[in-house]
Amino acid sequence: MKNTPEPPGQDDAPIYLDHNATTPVDPRVVKAMLPFLADGFGNPSSAHAYARAPRTALARARGQIAALVGAEPREIVLTGSGSEANNLALRGAVLAAAAGRRRVITQVTEHPAVLETCRALHRLHGVDVMYLPVDGEGLVDPADLAATLDERTAVVSVMAANNETGTLQPVAELARLAHDHGALFHCDAAQAAGKIPVDVRTLGADLLTVVGHKMYAPKGVAALRVRAGVRLEPLVYGGGQEGGLRAGTENVALAVALGAAAELAANELADGGARRVEALRDRLHRGLTEALSGRVRLNGSARRLPGTLNVSVDGTTGHELLAAVPYLAASTGSACHSGTHTPSPVLRAMGLDDTRALAAVRLSPGRWTTAADVDRAAGMLADAVRSLATAGQAGSRPVAP
């Protein structure tokens, strides 16, 4: 990326390969938002001079976010998180739907923000929810959606890219099927926006979620694109902010941060940033497979995010492997509850057995990752695998960088 500043953090910090979990805040984003934490404190809804700069900044941010995803500025609703945006999309669509449309269709590997919203709609409002299966690569079969759709469907929600495997769903085809039955289509693009080209017109997404902390903005800000003319029931009632869909005085500083991050992401995509990260991902995969011949198994699809590598190493568990490499920050394919590790529901839904799912690690490079970083990471992981095999038990000595 041209004119990219040095990454935040210290030179001796662990190698960061967990950009799917969250990204560091770009210093240029910090610079853009700082004035609105100090002098630019005015309420953008006020009529006096102190409101002018915040109001102008808010409008500019809306335009920057819209430009990243091919939307109109008036279609951008600012929220406090991706989870809130997903809640607004699904709950808002169902509760505003015409009589008789009380069905939601989603798929089994969605983010919990979608799955739990669907469960709540069923529990609290009697909404019928259908969960589409995925294949061994994590992909939804459009034929399954076609067989499930009917005139009762209010909204279909399928993510653009999975947060664990990076698998890219056939969103445009799924959206077309939904529209053929008069249903809205929601796409959680939290992982995709800013990492690959995302255009709501090409995708056919009526509702699309964008999240700040997945693309080098701070946590606590996101946006929902709501296609002009789509009616939603508000999630937060009160004043008329955000087109009446999300009451509360806007956090101008965070909106500016998201706008700046969106513009930087668009520029980086135009400069080939996705290809650079993809090359790093593939270099890391190659390094692991060469060092651990025959033991590294890719989880997910070849058609995936450029910066996502989810692999299982035979004979290991993900949590033991990463514990043996404290100089590397990454994620596992399991969750820990009361000291017991359980396989990821995403990997289970793809048909992976528990042994392979528990061995999974997710490695996600990003804007400031270098070739030297991925080479060191591959070496440390390979050394840790050998060390664990030699020790024959968990808790071997940490592998130095």
C-alpha positions in Angstrom: 0.0 0.0 0.0 1.4 3.4 -0.9 2.4 5.8 1.8 1.4 3.3 4.5 2.7 4.3 7.9 4.5 2.1 10.3 2.2 -0.3 12.2 1.3 0.5 15.8 3.0 -1.5 18.5 6.5 -2.4 19.5 9.3 -4.0 17.5 9.6 -6.9 20.0 5.8 -7.7 20.0 4.6 -11.1 18.9 3.9 -11.5 15.2 0.2 -10.6 14.7 -1.7 -13.1 12.5 -5.2 -12.5 13.9 -6.5 -9.8 11.7 -9.9 -11.7 11.3 -10.4 -11.2 15.1 -9.6 -7.5 15.0 -7.2 -5.2 13.2 -4.8 -2.6 14.7 -6.1 1.0 14.3 -4.3 2.7 11.3 -2.5 5.8 12.5 -4.1 7.8 9.7 -7.5 6.8 11.1 -6.5 8.0 14.5 -5.3 11.3 13.0 -8.7 11.8 11.2 -10.8 11.2 14.3 -8.8 13.1 16.9 -10.2 16.6 16.2 -13.7 15.3 17.0 -12.6 14.1 20.4 -11.5 17.6 21.3 -12.5 20.9 19.5 -15.1 19.3 17.2 -17.4 18.3 20.1 -20.6 19.9 18.9 -23.8 18.0 18.4 -24.3 17.5 14.6 -28.0 18.0 15.1 -27.7 21.4 16.6 -28.2 24.6 14.6 -25.3 26.7 15.8 -21.7 27.1 14.7 -20.3 24.4 16.9 -22.4 21.8 15.0 -21.2 22.7 11.5 -17.9 20.8 11.5 -19.3 17.7 13.1 -22.2 17.7 10.7 -20.0 18.1 7.7 -17.6 15.4 8.9 -20.5 13.0 9.5 -21.8 13.5 6.0 -18.3 12.9 4.6 -17.9 9.7 6.6 -21.2 8.4 5.3 -20.1 9.1 1.8 -16.7 7.3 2.3 -18.5 4.2 3.7 -21.0 4.2 0.9 -18.3 4.5 -1.7 -16.5 1.4 -0.4 -19.6 -0.8 -0.9 -21.2 0.9 -3.9 -24.1 2.4 -2.0 -25.6 5.9 -1.6 -24.6 8.0 1.4 -28.3 8.3 2.5 -28.4 4.5 2.7 -25.7 4.3 5.4 -27.0 3.8 9.0 -24.3 4.1 11.6 -24.3 1.6 14.5 -22.2 0.7 17.5 -21.1 -2.8 16.2 -21.6 -5.3 13.6 -23.8 -7.3 16.0 -26.1 -4.3 16.3 -26.2 -3.9 12.5 -27.1 -7.5 12.0 -29.8 -7.2 14.7 -31.3 -4.2 13.0 -31.3 -5.9 9.6 -33.0 -9.1 10.7 -35.3 -7.9 13.5 -36.0 -4.7 11.5 -36.9 -6.6 8.3 -39.1 -9.2 10.0 -41.1 -6.8 12.2 -41.6 -4.4 9.3 -42.6 -7.2 6.8 -46.1 -7.6 5.3 -48.5 -9.9 7.0 -47.8 -13.5 6.3 -44.0 -13.0 5.8 -42.8 -14.5 9.1 -39.9 -16.6 7.9 -36.1 -16.0 8.0 -33.6 -18.2 6.2 -30.0 -18.3 7.1 -27.2 -20.8 7.1 -25.5 -22.9 9.8 -22.0 -21.2 9.8 -23.2 -17.6 10.2 -21.7 -15.4 12.9 -23.5 -15.7 16.3 -24.8 -12.2 15.8 -27.0 -13.6 13.1 -27.8 -17.0 14.6 -28.7 -15.6 18.0 -30.9 -12.9 16.5 -32.7 -15.6 14.5 -33.2 -17.7 17.7 -34.6 -14.6 19.5 -37.0 -13.9 16.7 -38.3 -17.4 16.9 -38.5 -17.3 20.7 -40.0 -13.9 21.1 -42.1 -13.4 17.9 -42.8 -16.9 16.7 -40.8 -16.4 13.5 -40.1 -19.5 11.5 -36.3 -19.9 11.0 -34.7 -22.2 8.4 -31.0 -23.0 8.6 -29.3 -24.1 5.3 -26.5 -26.7 5.5 -23.0 -26.2 4.1 -20.7 -28.6 2.3 -17.2 -29.7 3.3 -15.8 -26.4 2.1 -18.3 -24.4 4.0 -20.4 -23.4 1.0 -24.1 -23.0 0.7 -25.7 -24.7 -2.2 -28.1 -22.3 -4.0 -30.3 -25.2 -4.8 -30.9 -25.7 -1.1 -32.1 -22.1 -0.8 -34.3 -22.4 -3.8 -36.0 -25.4 -2.3 -36.5 -23.6 1.0 -37.8 -20.2 -0.2 -41.5 -19.5 -0.3 -43.8 -16.5 -0.1 -43.6 -16.5 3.7 -39.9 -15.5 3.6 -39.2 -12.0 4.8 -35.4 -12.0 4.7 -32.5 -14.3 3.8 -29.2 -13.7 5.6 -26.0 -15.2 4.3 -22.5 -13.8 5.1 -20.1 -12.7 2.4 -17.1 -14.5 4.0 -16.8 -16.8 6.9 -14.8 -15.4 9.8 -13.0 -18.7 10.6 -12.3 -20.2 7.2 -12.6 -17.2 4.9 -14.9 -19.2 2.6 -16.7 -16.8 0.1 -20.4 -17.6 -0.4 -22.2 -17.2 -3.8 -24.0 -14.1 -2.5 -25.2 -12.7 -5.8 -26.9 -16.0 -6.8 -28.4 -16.4 -3.4 -29.7 -12.8 -3.4 -31.3 -13.3 -6.8 -33.2 -16.3 -5.6 -34.4 -14.4 -2.5 -35.6 -11.5 -4.7 -37.4 -13.9 -7.0 -39.7 -14.7 -4.0 -40.1 -11.1 -2.9 -37.7 -11.5 0.1 -35.0 -9.1 1.2 -31.4 -10.2 1.3 -29.0 -9.4 4.1 -25.3 -9.9 3.9 -22.9 -9.7 6.8 -19.8 -8.4 5.1 -17.9 -7.8 8.3 -15.0 -9.9 7.2 -15.2 -9.1 3.5 -15.6 -5.3 3.3 -12.2 -3.7 2.8 -10.5 -7.0 2.1 -12.1 -7.8 -1.2 -14.2 -5.7 -3.6 -17.8 -5.5 -2.2 -20.5 -3.8 -4.2 -24.1 -4.0 -3.1 -25.4 -3.6 -6.7 -23.4 -6.5 -8.0 -24.2 -8.7 -4.9 -27.9 -7.7 -4.8 -27.7 -7.1 -1.1 -30.6 -5.0 0.2 -29.0 -4.9 3.6 -25.2 -5.1 4.2 -23.1 -5.0 7.4 -19.7 -3.2 7.5 -17.6 -3.3 10.7 -14.9 -0.8 11.7 -12.5 -3.0 13.7 -12.2 -5.5 10.9 -10.6 -2.8 8.6 -8.3 -0.8 10.8 -10.8 1.5 12.6 -11.5 1.4 16.3 -14.0 -1.0 17.9 -17.4 0.3 18.6 -18.5 1.5 15.2 -20.1 -0.2 12.2 -22.7 0.5 9.6 -25.7 -1.1 7.9 -26.4 -0.3 4.3 -30.2 -0.1 4.0 -31.3 0.1 0.3 -33.5 3.1 -0.4 -37.1 2.2 0.0 -36.6 -0.8 2.4 -38.6 -0.5 5.5 -37.1 -1.6 8.8 -38.5 -1.4 12.4 -36.0 0.6 14.5 -33.8 -1.2 17.0 -33.3 1.9 19.1 -36.2 4.3 19.5 -36.0 8.0 20.2 -34.9 10.9 18.1 -34.7 11.0 14.3 -31.0 10.2 13.9 -29.9 7.7 11.3 -33.1 8.0 9.3 -35.1 7.2 12.4 -33.6 3.7 12.6 -31.0 4.2 15.4 -31.8 7.0 17.9 -29.0 8.7 19.9 -26.6 11.5 19.2 -24.0 10.2 16.7 -20.4 9.5 17.8 -18.8 11.7 15.2 -15.3 10.7 16.1 -16.0 7.0 15.5 -18.0 7.8 12.4 -15.1 9.8 11.0 -12.8 6.9 11.9 -14.9 4.4 10.0 -15.1 6.7 7.0 -11.4 7.2 6.9 -10.8 3.5 7.2 -13.2 2.8 4.4 -11.4 5.3 2.1 -8.0 3.8 3.0 -9.4 0.3 2.3 -10.8 1.3 -1.1 -7.4 2.9 -2.0 -5.5 -0.2 -0.9 -7.8 -2.5 -2.9 -7.1 -0.3 -6.0 -3.4 -0.6 -5.3 -3.4 -4.4 -5.2 -3.4 -4.8 -1.5 -5.6 -7.9 -1.6 -3.1 -9.6 -3.9 -0.2 -8.8 -1.6 -2.0 -10.3 1.4 -3.0 -13.3 -0.6 0.6 -13.9 -1.6 1.6 -13.8 2.1 -1.2 -16.2 3.0 0.0 -18.6 0.3 3.6 -18.2 1.4 2.7 -19.1 4.9 0.7 -22.2 3.8 3.6 -23.3 1.6 6.1 -22.8 4.4 4.0 -25.0 6.7 3.4 -27.7 4.2 7.1 -27.9 3.3 8.2 -28.1 6.9 5.5 -30.5 8.0 5.1 -32.7 4.9 1.8 -34.5 4.7 0.5 -33.2 8.1 -1.1 -29.9 7.1 -4.8 -29.9 6.1 -6.6 -26.9 4.7 -10.0 -26.2 6.2 -12.4 -24.4 3.9 -12.5 -23.4 0.3 -9.9 -22.4 -2.3 -12.3 -19.5 -2.9 -11.7 -17.6 0.3 -10.5 -14.3 1.7 -7.0 -13.4 0.6 -5.9 -13.1 4.3 -7.4 -16.2 5.8 -5.6 -19.6 6.3 -7.3 -22.2 8.5 -5.3 -25.4 8.8 -5.2 -28.4 11.0 -1.9 -30.1 11.7 -2.2 -33.9 12.3 -1.2 -35.0 15.7 -1.8 -31.7 17.4 -4.5 -29.6 19.0 -4.7 -26.0 18.1 -4.7 -24.6 21.7 -1.6 -26.7 22.6 0.2 -25.6 19.4 -0.5 -21.9 19.9 0.4 -22.1 23.6 3.8 -23.4 22.6 4.3 -20.3 20.4 3.7 -17.3 22.6 5.5 -15.1 20.1 2.7 -15.6 17.6 -0.8 -14.2 18.0 -3.4 -16.3 16.2 -6.7 -18.2 16.9 -7.7 -21.8 17.3 -10.6 -23.8 15.9 -12.0 -24.5 19.4 -13.6 -22.8 22.3 -12.7 -23.3 25.9 -15.5 -23.8 28.5 -14.5 -24.6 32.1 -11.1 -26.0 30.9 -12.7 -28.2 28.3 -12.0 -27.5 24.6 -14.9 -28.0 22.2 -14.6 -27.9 18.4 -15.8 -24.9 16.4 -19.4 -25.2 15.3 -18.3 -23.9 11.9 -15.9 -26.7 11.4 -18.3 -29.3 12.7 -21.0 -28.0 10.3 -18.6 -28.6 7.5 -18.3 -32.2 8.5 -14.9 -32.2 10.1 -14.4 -34.8 12.8 -13.5 -33.6 16.3 -9.9 -34.5 16.0 -9.3 -32.4 13.0 -11.5 -29.5 14.2 -9.7 -29.4 17.5 -6.4 -29.2 15.6 -7.4 -26.2 13.6 -5.6 -22.8 13.8 -6.6 -19.7 12.0 -3.8 -17.5 10.7 -4.8 -14.2 9.2 -2.1 -11.7 7.9 -2.9 -8.1 7.3 -1.8 -4.6 6.2 1.6 -4.6 7.9 2.5 -8.3 7.8 5.7 -8.9 6.0 7.2 -11.9 4.2 9.7 -12.2 7.1 6.8 -12.4 9.5 5.1 -15.3 7.8 8.4 -17.1 7.3 9.2 -16.8 11.1 5.6 -17.8 11.9 5.9 -20.9 9.8 9.2 -21.8 11.4 8.0 -21.3 14.9 4.9 -23.4 14.3 6.8 -26.2 12.7 9.3 -26.2 15.5 6.5 -26.3 18.1 4.9 -29.2 16.3 8.1 -31.2 16.5 8.7 -30.1 20.1 5.2 -31.2 21.1 5.7 -34.6 19.4 9.0 -35.1 21.2 7.6 -34.1 24.6 4.6 -36.3 24.0 2.5 -34.0 26.1 1.1 -30.5 26.4 3.1 -27.8 28.0 6.4 -28.1 26.2 8.9 -25.2 26.4 7.8 -22.1 24.4 9.4 -21.8 21.0 11.6 -18.6 20.8 11.3 -16.3 17.7 
